């Protein structure tokens, strides 16, 4: 574990309301969301970077899965979106005097522990922001912020550019970090099919649901 106090924030939308662009049955969508979240939480727990992980959600199944990995559960009663969910996580880590946080979405199933270690090791000064974009460069698939209150998040707004620009305005060093497995998020069936081509256990689990 790092000498820094590092926390992970995983905002999770209710499974039954998530990933509508997959155009799958509610049952299959929930199964796919569950598999992806488990993969993300597993990578975080095995990275040996995080002191604590906070999962922010209204979905009871997601919160219970967080328990399996020792995550702190924050109930997102109003479910007002990703930025609000991250803010709830921010409050927890600020109160607990953590040095930095990394936000991970629930839909980056290929992420591996070494990817997280790589991102952490690339941090710069004690006031920095690192952004891993989506593979289409229209979103943020991982966001490292140090200190934890250096800036608020701006997801769903062409976010990776705004995160970098906001960091500059807050006098923080910033960088765009390209980590291929983190960059591949699953929003539609084309994304999912790309994930299925990878030779990883999570790909086989997702394939068994998608093609059943």
N, C-alpha and C positions, 0 to 999 in steps of 0.2 A: 504493500500500500504506500502511496505517496506521502511525503512529509507534509504536503499541503492537505488541507481538509477539502476534499473534492466530493461534490454531490451530483447525482444524476436526476434529471427531471424527465419523467415519461408521461406526457398528457395522452389520455386514451378516450376517444369518443365512444359512446355506447355502441357496441358491436352491431346491433340491429339497425342503427342509423348511419353506419359508416359504409364507405366504399360502394355507394350506389352505382358508380360508373362501371363496376364489374359486371352488372346486369346478371347476377346470379340469384338463386333463391335465398331467402333470409337465413335458412339453415346453413347453406354452404358459405355464405358471407360471414356468418358468425364463426364457423369453423376455421375459415382462412384467417380472420382477424385474430383468433385465439392462437393459431400456430405462429403467426408473425410476431405477436406480442411475446410469446414464450421464447422465441429465438432472440429477440432484442434483450429481454431481461436476463437470459442465460449468458449472452455475450458480456453484458455489463458486469454481472456477478463474477465471471471468470477473468475479467481484465485485471483485477487486483489494483485498479486505480481508484475506485469509488469507496469512500467510507460509508456512504449511505445512498440509497436510491429512494426517491419519492415517486409514487405512481398516483396521478391525479385523474380521477374518473368518477362517473356516476354508475358505471356498469359493475354490478356485484361480482360477476364472473371474473372480470379483469382485476378487480381489487383482491379477490381471493387468490388469483394467480400471483399477484404481487407478494402475498404472504409466503408463498412457496419459495420465493427468492429473498425473503427477509426485508422486503421493501416497506417503507413507511406508506401508509394509505391515507390519502387526502380525498375526502368525498366531495365531488364537484356537483353540488346540488342543482345549480342553475344551468350548468353546461352551456356557458355563453361563448365558447370557442377556445381555440388554442391559446391565444394571448392571455385570456383570463385564467386558464388552467395553469399556464406557466407562472403567472403572477402568484398563484396560490403556493406553488412550489418555491418561488423566490422568497416568500414571506417566511416559510419554514427555515430555509437555509440561512437567511439573514439573521433570524432569531437565534440560530444555533452557532453563529459565528464561523460559517464555512468560508473558505478562501475563494473558491470558484465552483461553477456549476457547468454541466454540459446537458443540453436538452436533446433528447432523442425521440423521434416520432415512433409510433407503434408499427409502421409499415415499411421498415427497412430490414427484411428478414435475412439478408445475406451477411449482415454485419458480423464480424468476428472479434474476439478479444484483442487481437493484435492491432486491429484497426483503431480501437479506442486508445490503446497505449500509444500508437503513432500520433494520434491527434493531440493527446495530452502532452507528449514530449515536444510538440512543435509550438507550444505556448511561448510567448516572448516575455515582455516586461510584466510587472505586477498589475498593469492596467492594460488588458488586451482582450480582443475579440477575434475568435477564429470561426469561420463559416465553411461548412462542407455543403456545397449546393446539390440540388437534384441533378440527375444526368441531363435533363433538358434545360438546365440553368434558369429555372423559373421559381425555384423554391429553396428552402433551407432544410437540409436533412440531418445536420448536427450543428449545434451552436455552443461554443465554449465562451464563457464570460468570466472575466476576473477583474475586479471583485464581483461578487454576486449581484450587486446593485448598480453595475456600471451603466446599464441601459435596459429599458423595457424591450420586449420583443414585438415584431411586426410581421407575423405570419399571415399568409393569404393576401399579401400585397406586393407581389414580385419581391419576395422577402429578402433574398440573399443580397440584392443591391442595397435595399434600404438598411439592412443590418450593418453592412460595411460603411455606408454613409453616416448612419447614426453613430457608429463607433468613432468615426473621425470627428464628428461634432462634439462628442464627449471626451475628446483628447485621449482616446485609447488607441494603441497600435492595433492594426487589424490585418487579416490575411485571408485569402480564399484558398482553401485546402482541398485538393482533389484526391479523394479516397474512393476508388470505384465501387466497392461493395456497399459503402454507406450511401453512395449517390443513386443507387437503384432502389427507388421506392415503388410501391404497387398502388396505382390508381385505377388502372383499367386492365382489360384482358391482355392487351399487348404487353404491358409491363409484367403481368403474371407469367405469360408464356416465356418471356426473356429470363425470368427467375428460374423457370422450370428447366432451362438448358444448363444450369450450373450443376456441377457434381458435388452437391452438398446434401446432407440428410434433410435439411428443412425443405429443399426443393422437391425431394421425393414425397415428403409429407403433404406438401401443397398440391402436388400432382395427383395424389390419391384422392383428394377432395375434389379438385377441379374436374377431373375426368371421370368421376364416379357417376 
